[in-house]
Amino acid sequence: GEAMRKEVELRDRVDSERPVAPLRPAEDAIIIDTDNLDLEQVVDRILDEVRAKK
């Protein structure tokens, strides 16, 4: 629950702020906000992006 969320947020912040090889999305990355989406909705969103690129 809440403890897990905080651990993930801390991990992500540490990874993105580290001085050597910080974790960053690629310049051409497509960011898909999956908050509040179920698995089927996430897959649909990804497929929409793939189809739009064709």
mmCIF entry with sequence, helices, sheets and N, C-alpha, C, O atoms, coordinates in Angstrom:
data_MODEL
# 
_entry.id   MODEL 
# 
_entity.id                         1 
_entity.type                       polymer 
_entity.pdbx_number_of_molecules   1 
# 
_entity_poly.entity_id                      1 
_entity_poly.type                           'polypeptide(L)' 
_entity_poly.nstd_linkage                   no 
_entity_poly.nstd_monomer                   no 
_entity_poly.pdbx_seq_one_letter_code       GEAMRKEVELRDRVDSERPVAPLRPAEDAIIIDTDNLDLEQVVDRILDEVRAKK 
_entity_poly.pdbx_seq_one_letter_code_can   GEAMRKEVELRDRVDSERPVAPLRPAEDAIIIDTDNLDLEQVVDRILDEVRAKK 
_entity_poly.pdbx_strand_id                 A 
# 
loop_
_entity_poly_seq.entity_id 
_entity_poly_seq.num 
_entity_poly_seq.mon_id 
_entity_poly_seq.hetero 
1 1  GLY n 
1 2  GLU n 
1 3  ALA n 
1 4  MET n 
1 5  ARG n 
1 6  LYS n 
1 7  GLU n 
1 8  VAL n 
1 9  GLU n 
1 10 LEU n 
1 11 ARG n 
1 12 ASP n 
1 13 ARG n 
1 14 VAL n 
1 15 ASP n 
1 16 SER n 
1 17 GLU n 
1 18 ARG n 
1 19 PRO n 
1 20 VAL n 
1 21 ALA n 
1 22 PRO n 
1 23 LEU n 
1 24 ARG n 
1 25 PRO n 
1 26 ALA n 
1 27 GLU n 
1 28 ASP n 
1 29 ALA n 
1 30 ILE n 
1 31 ILE n 
1 32 ILE n 
1 33 ASP n 
1 34 THR n 
1 35 ASP n 
1 36 ASN n 
1 37 LEU n 
1 38 ASP n 
1 39 LEU n 
1 40 GLU n 
1 41 GLN n 
1 42 VAL n 
1 43 VAL n 
1 44 ASP n 
1 45 ARG n 
1 46 ILE n 
1 47 LEU n 
1 48 ASP n 
1 49 GLU n 
1 50 VAL n 
1 51 ARG n 
1 52 ALA n 
1 53 LYS n 
1 54 LYS n 
# 
_struct_asym.id          A 
_struct_asym.entity_id   1 
# 
loop_
_struct_conf.conf_type_id 
_struct_conf.id 
_struct_conf.pdbx_PDB_helix_id 
_struct_conf.beg_label_comp_id 
_struct_conf.beg_label_asym_id 
_struct_conf.beg_label_seq_id 
_struct_conf.pdbx_beg_PDB_ins_code 
_struct_conf.end_label_comp_id 
_struct_conf.end_label_asym_id 
_struct_conf.end_label_seq_id 
_struct_conf.pdbx_end_PDB_ins_code 
_struct_conf.beg_auth_comp_id 
_struct_conf.beg_auth_asym_id 
_struct_conf.beg_auth_seq_id 
_struct_conf.end_auth_comp_id 
_struct_conf.end_auth_asym_id 
_struct_conf.end_auth_seq_id 
_struct_conf.pdbx_PDB_helix_class 
_struct_conf.details 
_struct_conf.pdbx_PDB_helix_length 
HELX_P HELX_P1 AA1 GLU A 2  ? GLU A 17 ? GLU A 2  GLU A 17 1 ? 16 
HELX_P HELX_P2 AA2 LEU A 39 ? LYS A 53 ? LEU A 39 LYS A 53 1 ? 15 
# 
_struct_conf_type.id          HELX_P 
_struct_conf_type.criteria    ? 
_struct_conf_type.reference   ? 
# 
loop_
_atom_site.group_PDB 
_atom_site.id 
_atom_site.type_symbol 
_atom_site.label_atom_id 
_atom_site.label_alt_id 
_atom_site.label_comp_id 
_atom_site.label_asym_id 
_atom_site.label_entity_id 
_atom_site.label_seq_id 
_atom_site.pdbx_PDB_ins_code 
_atom_site.Cartn_x 
_atom_site.Cartn_y 
_atom_site.Cartn_z 
_atom_site.occupancy 
_atom_site.B_iso_or_equiv 
_atom_site.pdbx_formal_charge 
_atom_site.auth_seq_id 
_atom_site.auth_comp_id 
_atom_site.auth_asym_id 
_atom_site.auth_atom_id 
_atom_site.pdbx_PDB_model_num 
ATOM 1   N N  . GLY A 1 1  ? 0.797  -1.173 0.000   1.00 0.00 ? 1  GLY A N  1 
ATOM 2   C CA . GLY A 1 1  ? 0.000  0.000  0.000   1.00 0.00 ? 1  GLY A CA 1 
ATOM 3   C C  . GLY A 1 1  ? 0.848  1.247  0.000   1.00 0.00 ? 1  GLY A C  1 
ATOM 4   O O  . GLY A 1 1  ? 1.686  1.453  -0.877  1.00 0.00 ? 1  GLY A O  1 
ATOM 5   N N  . GLU A 1 2  ? 0.621  2.058  0.977   1.00 0.00 ? 2  GLU A N  1 
ATOM 6   C CA . GLU A 1 2  ? 1.276  3.372  1.071   1.00 0.00 ? 2  GLU A CA 1 
ATOM 7   C C  . GLU A 1 2  ? 2.791  3.246  1.214   1.00 0.00 ? 2  GLU A C  1 
ATOM 8   O O  . GLU A 1 2  ? 3.530  4.007  0.590   1.00 0.00 ? 2  GLU A O  1 
ATOM 9   N N  . ALA A 1 3  ? 3.262  2.307  2.017   1.00 0.00 ? 3  ALA A N  1 
ATOM 10  C CA . ALA A 1 3  ? 4.711  2.127  2.209   1.00 0.00 ? 3  ALA A CA 1 
ATOM 11  C C  . ALA A 1 3  ? 5.383  1.740  0.900   1.00 0.00 ? 3  ALA A C  1 
ATOM 12  O O  . ALA A 1 3  ? 6.465  2.237  0.584   1.00 0.00 ? 3  ALA A O  1 
ATOM 13  N N  . MET A 1 4  ? 4.754  0.864  0.143   1.00 0.00 ? 4  MET A N  1 
ATOM 14  C CA . MET A 1 4  ? 5.306  0.439  -1.144  1.00 0.00 ? 4  MET A CA 1 
ATOM 15  C C  . MET A 1 4  ? 5.385  1.615  -2.110  1.00 0.00 ? 4  MET A C  1 
ATOM 16  O O  . MET A 1 4  ? 6.383  1.782  -2.811  1.00 0.00 ? 4  MET A O  1 
ATOM 17  N N  . ARG A 1 5  ? 4.333  2.430  -2.147  1.00 0.00 ? 5  ARG A N  1 
ATOM 18  C CA . ARG A 1 5  ? 4.313  3.600  -3.030  1.00 0.00 ? 5  ARG A CA 1 
ATOM 19  C C  . ARG A 1 5  ? 5.459  4.540  -2.695  1.00 0.00 ? 5  ARG A C  1 
ATOM 20  O O  . ARG A 1 5  ? 6.135  5.047  -3.590  1.00 0.00 ? 5  ARG A O  1 
ATOM 21  N N  . LYS A 1 6  ? 5.676  4.774  -1.406  1.00 0.00 ? 6  LYS A N  1 
ATOM 22  C CA . LYS A 1 6  ? 6.759  5.666  -0.982  1.00 0.00 ? 6  LYS A CA 1 
ATOM 23  C C  . LYS A 1 6  ? 8.124  5.089  -1.348  1.00 0.00 ? 6  LYS A C  1 
ATOM 24  O O  . LYS A 1 6  ? 9.019  5.829  -1.754  1.00 0.00 ? 6  LYS A O  1 
ATOM 25  N N  . GLU A 1 7  ? 8.288  3.784  -1.209  1.00 0.00 ? 7  GLU A N  1 
ATOM 26  C CA . GLU A 1 7  ? 9.554  3.143  -1.584  1.00 0.00 ? 7  GLU A CA 1 
ATOM 27  C C  . GLU A 1 7  ? 9.825  3.300  -3.076  1.00 0.00 ? 7  GLU A C  1 
ATOM 28  O O  . GLU A 1 7  ? 10.953 3.585  -3.479  1.00 0.00 ? 7  GLU A O  1 
ATOM 29  N N  . VAL A 1 8  ? 8.801  3.116  -3.888  1.00 0.00 ? 8  VAL A N  1 
ATOM 30  C CA . VAL A 1 8  ? 8.958  3.252  -5.341  1.00 0.00 ? 8  VAL A CA 1 
ATOM 31  C C  . VAL A 1 8  ? 9.281  4.701  -5.704  1.00 0.00 ? 8  VAL A C  1 
ATOM 32  O O  . VAL A 1 8  ? 10.146 4.950  -6.544  1.00 0.00 ? 8  VAL A O  1 
ATOM 33  N N  . GLU A 1 9  ? 8.595  5.652  -5.080  1.00 0.00 ? 9  GLU A N  1 
ATOM 34  C CA . GLU A 1 9  ? 8.873  7.061  -5.348  1.00 0.00 ? 9  GLU A CA 1 
ATOM 35  C C  . GLU A 1 9  ? 10.306 7.415  -4.972  1.00 0.00 ? 9  GLU A C  1 
ATOM 36  O O  . GLU A 1 9  ? 10.980 8.127  -5.716  1.00 0.00 ? 9  GLU A O  1 
ATOM 37  N N  . LEU A 1 10 ? 10.779 6.930  -3.830  1.00 0.00 ? 10 LEU A N  1 
ATOM 38  C CA . LEU A 1 10 ? 12.155 7.183  -3.410  1.00 0.00 ? 10 LEU A CA 1 
ATOM 39  C C  . LEU A 1 10 ? 13.136 6.563  -4.394  1.00 0.00 ? 10 LEU A C  1 
ATOM 40  O O  . LEU A 1 10 ? 14.100 7.212  -4.800  1.00 0.00 ? 10 LEU A O  1 
ATOM 41  N N  . ARG A 1 11 ? 12.901 5.318  -4.779  1.00 0.00 ? 11 ARG A N  1 
ATOM 42  C CA . ARG A 1 11 ? 13.774 4.640  -5.743  1.00 0.00 ? 11 ARG A CA 1 
ATOM 43  C C  . ARG A 1 11 ? 13.844 5.426  -7.050  1.00 0.00 ? 11 ARG A C  1 
ATOM 44  O O  . ARG A 1 11 ? 14.927 5.632  -7.598  1.00 0.00 ? 11 ARG A O  1 
ATOM 45  N N  . ASP A 1 12 ? 12.693 5.860  -7.546  1.00 0.00 ? 12 ASP A N  1 
ATOM 46  C CA . ASP A 1 12 ? 12.658 6.597  -8.807  1.00 0.00 ? 12 ASP A CA 1 
ATOM 47  C C  . ASP A 1 12 ? 13.394 7.928  -8.692  1.00 0.00 ? 12 ASP A C  1 
ATOM 48  O O  . ASP A 1 12 ? 14.107 8.319  -9.616  1.00 0.00 ? 12 ASP A O  1 
ATOM 49  N N  . ARG A 1 13 ? 13.232 8.622  -7.578  1.00 0.00 ? 13 ARG A N  1 
ATOM 50  C CA . ARG A 1 13 ? 13.912 9.905  -7.387  1.00 0.00 ? 13 ARG A CA 1 
ATOM 51  C C  . ARG A 1 13 ? 15.418 9.700  -7.324  1.00 0.00 ? 13 ARG A C  1 
ATOM 52  O O  . ARG A 1 13 ? 16.171 10.439 -7.957  1.00 0.00 ? 13 ARG A O  1 
ATOM 53  N N  . VAL A 1 14 ? 15.862 8.705  -6.568  1.00 0.00 ? 14 VAL A N  1 
ATOM 54  C CA . VAL A 1 14 ? 17.300 8.416  -6.459  1.00 0.00 ? 14 VAL A CA 1 
ATOM 55  C C  . VAL A 1 14 ? 17.862 8.052  -7.831  1.00 0.00 ? 14 VAL A C  1 
ATOM 56  O O  . VAL A 1 14 ? 18.924 8.541  -8.216  1.00 0.00 ? 14 VAL A O  1 
ATOM 57  N N  . ASP A 1 15 ? 17.158 7.200  -8.567  1.00 0.00 ? 15 ASP A N  1 
ATOM 58  C CA . ASP A 1 15 ? 17.628 6.779  -9.891  1.00 0.00 ? 15 ASP A CA 1 
ATOM 59  C C  . ASP A 1 15 ? 17.714 7.943  -10.866 1.00 0.00 ? 15 ASP A C  1 
ATOM 60  O O  . ASP A 1 15 ? 18.646 8.000  -11.669 1.00 0.00 ? 15 ASP A O  1 
ATOM 61  N N  . SER A 1 16 ? 16.772 8.865  -10.816 1.00 0.00 ? 16 SER A N  1 
ATOM 62  C CA . SER A 1 16 ? 16.760 9.968  -11.779 1.00 0.00 ? 16 SER A CA 1 
ATOM 63  C C  . SER A 1 16 ? 17.695 11.108 -11.388 1.00 0.00 ? 16 SER A C  1 
ATOM 64  O O  . SER A 1 16 ? 18.034 11.935 -12.234 1.00 0.00 ? 16 SER A O  1 
ATOM 65  N N  . GLU A 1 17 ? 18.119 11.173 -10.125 1.00 0.00 ? 17 GLU A N  1 
ATOM 66  C CA . GLU A 1 17 ? 18.982 12.264 -9.671  1.00 0.00 ? 17 GLU A CA 1 
ATOM 67  C C  . GLU A 1 17 ? 20.427 11.846 -9.446  1.00 0.00 ? 17 GLU A C  1 
ATOM 68  O O  . GLU A 1 17 ? 21.255 12.676 -9.072  1.00 0.00 ? 17 GLU A O  1 
ATOM 69  N N  . ARG A 1 18 ? 20.747 10.569 -9.669  1.00 0.00 ? 18 ARG A N  1 
ATOM 70  C CA . ARG A 1 18 ? 22.124 10.131 -9.423  1.00 0.00 ? 18 ARG A CA 1 
ATOM 71  C C  . ARG A 1 18 ? 23.070 10.823 -10.410 1.00 0.00 ? 18 ARG A C  1 
ATOM 72  O O  . ARG A 1 18 ? 22.688 11.090 -11.550 1.00 0.00 ? 18 ARG A O  1 
ATOM 73  N N  . PRO A 1 19 ? 24.307 11.114 -9.975  1.00 0.00 ? 19 PRO A N  1 
ATOM 74  C CA . PRO A 1 19 ? 25.240 11.870 -10.823 1.00 0.00 ? 19 PRO A CA 1 
ATOM 75  C C  . PRO A 1 19 ? 25.750 11.084 -12.034 1.00 0.00 ? 19 PRO A C  1 
ATOM 76  O O  . PRO A 1 19 ? 26.051 11.680 -13.069 1.00 0.00 ? 19 PRO A O  1 
ATOM 77  N N  . VAL A 1 20 ? 25.850 9.770  -11.922 1.00 0.00 ? 20 VAL A N  1 
ATOM 78  C CA . VAL A 1 20 ? 26.354 8.961  -13.027 1.00 0.00 ? 20 VAL A CA 1 
ATOM 79  C C  . VAL A 1 20 ? 25.188 8.191  -13.646 1.00 0.00 ? 20 VAL A C  1 
ATOM 80  O O  . VAL A 1 20 ? 24.480 7.453  -12.961 1.00 0.00 ? 20 VAL A O  1 
ATOM 81  N N  . ALA A 1 21 ? 25.005 8.375  -14.941 1.00 0.00 ? 21 ALA A N  1 
ATOM 82  C CA . ALA A 1 21 ? 23.967 7.670  -15.704 1.00 0.00 ? 21 ALA A CA 1 
ATOM 83  C C  . ALA A 1 21 ? 22.583 7.768  -15.060 1.00 0.00 ? 21 ALA A C  1 
ATOM 84  O O  . ALA A 1 21 ? 21.968 6.746  -14.757 1.00 0.00 ? 21 ALA A O  1 
ATOM 85  N N  . PRO A 1 22 ? 22.089 8.992  -14.850 1.00 0.00 ? 22 PRO A N  1 
ATOM 86  C CA . PRO A 1 22 ? 20.750 9.110  -14.264 1.00 0.00 ? 22 PRO A CA 1 
ATOM 87  C C  . PRO A 1 22 ? 19.697 8.504  -15.188 1.00 0.00 ? 22 PRO A C  1 
ATOM 88  O O  . PRO A 1 22 ? 19.811 8.565  -16.412 1.00 0.00 ? 22 PRO A O  1 
ATOM 89  N N  . LEU A 1 23 ? 18.693 7.933  -14.585 1.00 0.00 ? 23 LEU A N  1 
ATOM 90  C CA . LEU A 1 23 ? 17.614 7.301  -15.335 1.00 0.00 ? 23 LEU A CA 1 
ATOM 91  C C  . LEU A 1 23 ? 16.718 8.376  -15.940 1.00 0.00 ? 23 LEU A C  1 
ATOM 92  O O  . LEU A 1 23 ? 16.099 9.160  -15.220 1.00 0.00 ? 23 LEU A O  1 
ATOM 93  N N  . ARG A 1 24 ? 16.655 8.405  -17.275 1.00 0.00 ? 24 ARG A N  1 
ATOM 94  C CA . ARG A 1 24 ? 15.842 9.381  -17.992 1.00 0.00 ? 24 ARG A CA 1 
ATOM 95  C C  . ARG A 1 24 ? 15.148 8.687  -19.164 1.00 0.00 ? 24 ARG A C  1 
ATOM 96  O O  . ARG A 1 24 ? 15.703 7.757  -19.751 1.00 0.00 ? 24 ARG A O  1 
ATOM 97  N N  . PRO A 1 25 ? 13.946 9.129  -19.506 1.00 0.00 ? 25 PRO A N  1 
ATOM 98  C CA . PRO A 1 25 ? 13.313 8.571  -20.706 1.00 0.00 ? 25 PRO A CA 1 
ATOM 99  C C  . PRO A 1 25 ? 14.065 9.045  -21.952 1.00 0.00 ? 25 PRO A C  1 
ATOM 100 O O  . PRO A 1 25 ? 14.641 10.133 -21.956 1.00 0.00 ? 25 PRO A O  1 
ATOM 101 N N  . ALA A 1 26 ? 14.056 8.240  -22.989 1.00 0.00 ? 26 ALA A N  1 
ATOM 102 C CA . ALA A 1 26 ? 14.670 8.634  -24.255 1.00 0.00 ? 26 ALA A CA 1 
ATOM 103 C C  . ALA A 1 26 ? 13.959 9.874  -24.788 1.00 0.00 ? 26 ALA A C  1 
ATOM 104 O O  . ALA A 1 26 ? 12.792 10.112 -24.476 1.00 0.00 ? 26 ALA A O  1 
ATOM 105 N N  . GLU A 1 27 ? 14.675 10.665 -25.600 1.00 0.00 ? 27 GLU A N  1 
ATOM 106 C CA . GLU A 1 27 ? 14.082 11.893 -26.137 1.00 0.00 ? 27 GLU A CA 1 
ATOM 107 C C  . GLU A 1 27 ? 12.816 11.619 -26.934 1.00 0.00 ? 27 GLU A C  1 
ATOM 108 O O  . GLU A 1 27 ? 11.888 12.428 -26.926 1.00 0.00 ? 27 GLU A O  1 
ATOM 109 N N  . ASP A 1 28 ? 12.773 10.481 -27.624 1.00 0.00 ? 28 ASP A N  1 
ATOM 110 C CA . ASP A 1 28 ? 11.608 10.168 -28.451 1.00 0.00 ? 28 ASP A CA 1 
ATOM 111 C C  . ASP A 1 28 ? 10.625 9.223  -27.747 1.00 0.00 ? 28 ASP A C  1 
ATOM 112 O O  . ASP A 1 28 ? 9.744  8.648  -28.388 1.00 0.00 ? 28 ASP A O  1 
ATOM 113 N N  . ALA A 1 29 ? 10.778 9.068  -26.446 1.00 0.00 ? 29 ALA A N  1 
ATOM 114 C CA . ALA A 1 29 ? 9.891  8.175  -25.688 1.00 0.00 ? 29 ALA A CA 1 
ATOM 115 C C  . ALA A 1 29 ? 8.470  8.719  -25.660 1.00 0.00 ? 29 ALA A C  1 
ATOM 116 O O  . ALA A 1 29 ? 8.252  9.930  -25.627 1.00 0.00 ? 29 ALA A O  1 
ATOM 117 N N  . ILE A 1 30 ? 7.537  7.829  -25.674 1.00 0.00 ? 30 ILE A N  1 
ATOM 118 C CA . ILE A 1 30 ? 6.130  8.186  -25.500 1.00 0.00 ? 30 ILE A CA 1 
ATOM 119 C C  . ILE A 1 30 ? 5.767  7.826  -24.066 1.00 0.00 ? 30 ILE A C  1 
ATOM 120 O O  . ILE A 1 30 ? 5.842  6.663  -23.670 1.00 0.00 ? 30 ILE A O  1 
ATOM 121 N N  . ILE A 1 31 ? 5.378  8.817  -23.302 1.00 0.00 ? 31 ILE A N  1 
ATOM 122 C CA . ILE A 1 31 ? 5.033  8.609  -21.898 1.00 0.00 ? 31 ILE A CA 1 
ATOM 123 C C  . ILE A 1 31 ? 3.528  8.350  -21.808 1.00 0.00 ? 31 ILE A C  1 
ATOM 124 O O  . ILE A 1 31 ? 2.719  9.174  -22.237 1.00 0.00 ? 31 ILE A O  1 
ATOM 125 N N  . ILE A 1 32 ? 3.172  7.222  -21.256 1.00 0.00 ? 32 ILE A N  1 
ATOM 126 C CA . ILE A 1 32 ? 1.764  6.864  -21.092 1.00 0.00 ? 32 ILE A CA 1 
ATOM 127 C C  . ILE A 1 32 ? 1.463  6.800  -19.599 1.00 0.00 ? 32 ILE A C  1 
ATOM 128 O O  . ILE A 1 32 ? 2.019  5.976  -18.873 1.00 0.00 ? 32 ILE A O  1 
ATOM 129 N N  . ASP A 1 33 ? 0.584  7.676  -19.160 1.00 0.00 ? 33 ASP A N  1 
ATOM 130 C CA . ASP A 1 33 ? 0.180  7.700  -17.753 1.00 0.00 ? 33 ASP A CA 1 
ATOM 131 C C  . ASP A 1 33 ? -0.790 6.548  -17.518 1.00 0.00 ? 33 ASP A C  1 
ATOM 132 O O  . ASP A 1 33 ? -1.919 6.567  -18.008 1.00 0.00 ? 33 ASP A O  1 
ATOM 133 N N  . THR A 1 34 ? -0.349 5.558  -16.775 1.00 0.00 ? 34 THR A N  1 
ATOM 134 C CA . THR A 1 34 ? -1.173 4.373  -16.530 1.00 0.00 ? 34 THR A CA 1 
ATOM 135 C C  . THR A 1 34 ? -1.912 4.437  -15.198 1.00 0.00 ? 34 THR A C  1 
ATOM 136 O O  . THR A 1 34 ? -2.604 3.492  -14.820 1.00 0.00 ? 34 THR A O  1 
ATOM 137 N N  . ASP A 1 35 ? -1.764 5.552  -14.490 1.00 0.00 ? 35 ASP A N  1 
ATOM 138 C CA . ASP A 1 35 ? -2.507 5.701  -13.240 1.00 0.00 ? 35 ASP A CA 1 
ATOM 139 C C  . ASP A 1 35 ? -3.999 5.556  -13.529 1.00 0.00 ? 35 ASP A C  1 
ATOM 140 O O  . ASP A 1 35 ? -4.513 6.116  -14.497 1.00 0.00 ? 35 ASP A O  1 
ATOM 141 N N  . ASN A 1 36 ? -4.662 4.824  -12.704 1.00 0.00 ? 36 ASN A N  1 
ATOM 142 C CA . ASN A 1 36 ? -6.117 4.644  -12.780 1.00 0.00 ? 36 ASN A CA 1 
ATOM 143 C C  . ASN A 1 36 ? -6.588 3.903  -14.028 1.00 0.00 ? 36 ASN A C  1 
ATOM 144 O O  . ASN A 1 36 ? -7.770 3.968  -14.368 1.00 0.00 ? 36 ASN A O  1 
ATOM 145 N N  . LEU A 1 37 ? -5.683 3.195  -14.721 1.00 0.00 ? 37 LEU A N  1 
ATOM 146 C CA . LEU A 1 37 ? -6.078 2.378  -15.863 1.00 0.00 ? 37 LEU A CA 1 
ATOM 147 C C  . LEU A 1 37 ? -5.905 0.911  -15.505 1.00 0.00 ? 37 LEU A C  1 
ATOM 148 O O  . LEU A 1 37 ? -4.963 0.541  -14.804 1.00 0.00 ? 37 LEU A O  1 
ATOM 149 N N  . ASP A 1 38 ? -6.821 0.080  -15.990 1.00 0.00 ? 38 ASP A N  1 
ATOM 150 C CA . ASP A 1 38 ? -6.625 -1.353 -15.791 1.00 0.00 ? 38 ASP A CA 1 
ATOM 151 C C  . ASP A 1 38 ? -5.744 -1.887 -16.925 1.00 0.00 ? 38 ASP A C  1 
ATOM 152 O O  . ASP A 1 38 ? -5.405 -1.150 -17.850 1.00 0.00 ? 38 ASP A O  1 
ATOM 153 N N  . LEU A 1 39 ? -5.381 -3.147 -16.852 1.00 0.00 ? 39 LEU A N  1 
ATOM 154 C CA . LEU A 1 39 ? -4.458 -3.729 -17.823 1.00 0.00 ? 39 LEU A CA 1 
ATOM 155 C C  . LEU A 1 39 ? -4.966 -3.580 -19.254 1.00 0.00 ? 39 LEU A C  1 
ATOM 156 O O  . LEU A 1 39 ? -4.207 -3.208 -20.148 1.00 0.00 ? 39 LEU A O  1 
ATOM 157 N N  . GLU A 1 40 ? -6.230 -3.866 -19.470 1.00 0.00 ? 40 GLU A N  1 
ATOM 158 C CA . GLU A 1 40 ? -6.790 -3.770 -20.825 1.00 0.00 ? 40 GLU A CA 1 
ATOM 159 C C  . GLU A 1 40 ? -6.706 -2.340 -21.360 1.00 0.00 ? 40 GLU A C  1 
ATOM 160 O O  . GLU A 1 40 ? -6.407 -2.138 -22.537 1.00 0.00 ? 40 GLU A O  1 
ATOM 161 N N  . GLN A 1 41 ? -6.964 -1.359 -20.518 1.00 0.00 ? 41 GLN A N  1 
ATOM 162 C CA . GLN A 1 41 ? -6.879 0.037  -20.938 1.00 0.00 ? 41 GLN A CA 1 
ATOM 163 C C  . GLN A 1 41 ? -5.444 0.428  -21.272 1.00 0.00 ? 41 GLN A C  1 
ATOM 164 O O  . GLN A 1 41 ? -5.211 1.180  -22.218 1.00 0.00 ? 41 GLN A O  1 
ATOM 165 N N  . VAL A 1 42 ? -4.488 -0.072 -20.510 1.00 0.00 ? 42 VAL A N  1 
ATOM 166 C CA . VAL A 1 42 ? -3.076 0.209  -20.786 1.00 0.00 ? 42 VAL A CA 1 
ATOM 167 C C  . VAL A 1 42 ? -2.687 -0.367 -22.144 1.00 0.00 ? 42 VAL A C  1 
ATOM 168 O O  . VAL A 1 42 ? -2.057 0.311  -22.956 1.00 0.00 ? 42 VAL A O  1 
ATOM 169 N N  . VAL A 1 43 ? -3.064 -1.615 -22.386 1.00 0.00 ? 43 VAL A N  1 
ATOM 170 C CA . VAL A 1 43 ? -2.753 -2.250 -23.672 1.00 0.00 ? 43 VAL A CA 1 
ATOM 171 C C  . VAL A 1 43 ? -3.402 -1.466 -24.810 1.00 0.00 ? 43 VAL A C  1 
ATOM 172 O O  . VAL A 1 43 ? -2.763 -1.234 -25.836 1.00 0.00 ? 43 VAL A O  1 
ATOM 173 N N  . ASP A 1 44 ? -4.649 -1.059 -24.648 1.00 0.00 ? 44 ASP A N  1 
ATOM 174 C CA . ASP A 1 44 ? -5.331 -0.272 -25.681 1.00 0.00 ? 44 ASP A CA 1 
ATOM 175 C C  . ASP A 1 44 ? -4.596 1.033  -25.954 1.00 0.00 ? 44 ASP A C  1 
ATOM 176 O O  . ASP A 1 44 ? -4.448 1.431  -27.110 1.00 0.00 ? 44 ASP A O  1 
ATOM 177 N N  . ARG A 1 45 ? -4.140 1.694  -24.914 1.00 0.00 ? 45 ARG A N  1 
ATOM 178 C CA . ARG A 1 45 ? -3.422 2.962  -25.070 1.00 0.00 ? 45 ARG A CA 1 
ATOM 179 C C  . ARG A 1 45 ? -2.115 2.745  -25.825 1.00 0.00 ? 45 ARG A C  1 
ATOM 180 O O  . ARG A 1 45 ? -1.762 3.537  -26.699 1.00 0.00 ? 45 ARG A O  1 
ATOM 181 N N  . ILE A 1 46 ? -1.400 1.680  -25.490 1.00 0.00 ? 46 ILE A N  1 
ATOM 182 C CA . ILE A 1 46 ? -0.149 1.359  -26.184 1.00 0.00 ? 46 ILE A CA 1 
ATOM 183 C C  . ILE A 1 46 ? -0.429 1.064  -27.657 1.00 0.00 ? 46 ILE A C  1 
ATOM 184 O O  . ILE A 1 46 ? 0.263  1.577  -28.537 1.00 0.00 ? 46 ILE A O  1 
ATOM 185 N N  . LEU A 1 47 ? -1.434 0.246  -27.924 1.00 0.00 ? 47 LEU A N  1 
ATOM 186 C CA . LEU A 1 47 ? -1.771 -0.080 -29.311 1.00 0.00 ? 47 LEU A CA 1 
ATOM 187 C C  . LEU A 1 47 ? -2.185 1.164  -30.094 1.00 0.00 ? 47 LEU A C  1 
ATOM 188 O O  . LEU A 1 47 ? -1.852 1.285  -31.273 1.00 0.00 ? 47 LEU A O  1 
ATOM 189 N N  . ASP A 1 48 ? -2.900 2.082  -29.463 1.00 0.00 ? 48 ASP A N  1 
ATOM 190 C CA . ASP A 1 48 ? -3.257 3.342  -30.121 1.00 0.00 ? 48 ASP A CA 1 
ATOM 191 C C  . ASP A 1 48 ? -2.007 4.103  -30.542 1.00 0.00 ? 48 ASP A C  1 
ATOM 192 O O  . ASP A 1 48 ? -1.947 4.641  -31.647 1.00 0.00 ? 48 ASP A O  1 
ATOM 193 N N  . GLU A 1 49 ? -1.013 4.148  -29.667 1.00 0.00 ? 49 GLU A N  1 
ATOM 194 C CA . GLU A 1 49 ? 0.236  4.850  -29.981 1.00 0.00 ? 49 GLU A CA 1 
ATOM 195 C C  . GLU A 1 49 ? 0.975  4.170  -31.130 1.00 0.00 ? 49 GLU A C  1 
ATOM 196 O O  . GLU A 1 49 ? 1.497  4.839  -32.021 1.00 0.00 ? 49 GLU A O  1 
ATOM 197 N N  . VAL A 1 50 ? 1.017  2.841  -31.107 1.00 0.00 ? 50 VAL A N  1 
ATOM 198 C CA . VAL A 1 50 ? 1.694  2.096  -32.179 1.00 0.00 ? 50 VAL A CA 1 
ATOM 199 C C  . VAL A 1 50 ? 0.999  2.354  -33.508 1.00 0.00 ? 50 VAL A C  1 
ATOM 200 O O  . VAL A 1 50 ? 1.660  2.606  -34.515 1.00 0.00 ? 50 VAL A O  1 
ATOM 201 N N  . ARG A 1 51 ? -0.311 2.294  -33.521 1.00 0.00 ? 51 ARG A N  1 
ATOM 202 C CA . ARG A 1 51 ? -1.068 2.519  -34.765 1.00 0.00 ? 51 ARG A CA 1 
ATOM 203 C C  . ARG A 1 51 ? -0.880 3.945  -35.277 1.00 0.00 ? 51 ARG A C  1 
ATOM 204 O O  . ARG A 1 51 ? -0.816 4.162  -36.487 1.00 0.00 ? 51 ARG A O  1 
ATOM 205 N N  . ALA A 1 52 ? -0.793 4.904  -34.383 1.00 0.00 ? 52 ALA A N  1 
ATOM 206 C CA . ALA A 1 52 ? -0.619 6.302  -34.785 1.00 0.00 ? 52 ALA A CA 1 
ATOM 207 C C  . ALA A 1 52 ? 0.740  6.533  -35.442 1.00 0.00 ? 52 ALA A C  1 
ATOM 208 O O  . ALA A 1 52 ? 0.886  7.451  -36.249 1.00 0.00 ? 52 ALA A O  1 
ATOM 209 N N  . LYS A 1 53 ? 1.723  5.719  -35.112 1.00 0.00 ? 53 LYS A N  1 
ATOM 210 C CA . LYS A 1 53 ? 3.071  5.862  -35.675 1.00 0.00 ? 53 LYS A CA 1 
ATOM 211 C C  . LYS A 1 53 ? 3.187  5.273  -37.072 1.00 0.00 ? 53 LYS A C  1 
ATOM 212 O O  . LYS A 1 53 ? 4.145  5.567  -37.786 1.00 0.00 ? 53 LYS A O  1 
ATOM 213 N N  . LYS A 1 54 ? 2.220  4.440  -37.476 1.00 0.00 ? 54 LYS A N  1 
ATOM 214 C CA . LYS A 1 54 ? 2.298  3.790  -38.799 1.00 0.00 ? 54 LYS A CA 1 
ATOM 215 C C  . LYS A 1 54 ? 1.856  4.710  -39.906 1.00 0.00 ? 54 LYS A C  1 
ATOM 216 O O  . LYS A 1 54 ? 1.862  4.319  -41.073 1.00 0.00 ? 54 LYS A O  1 
# 
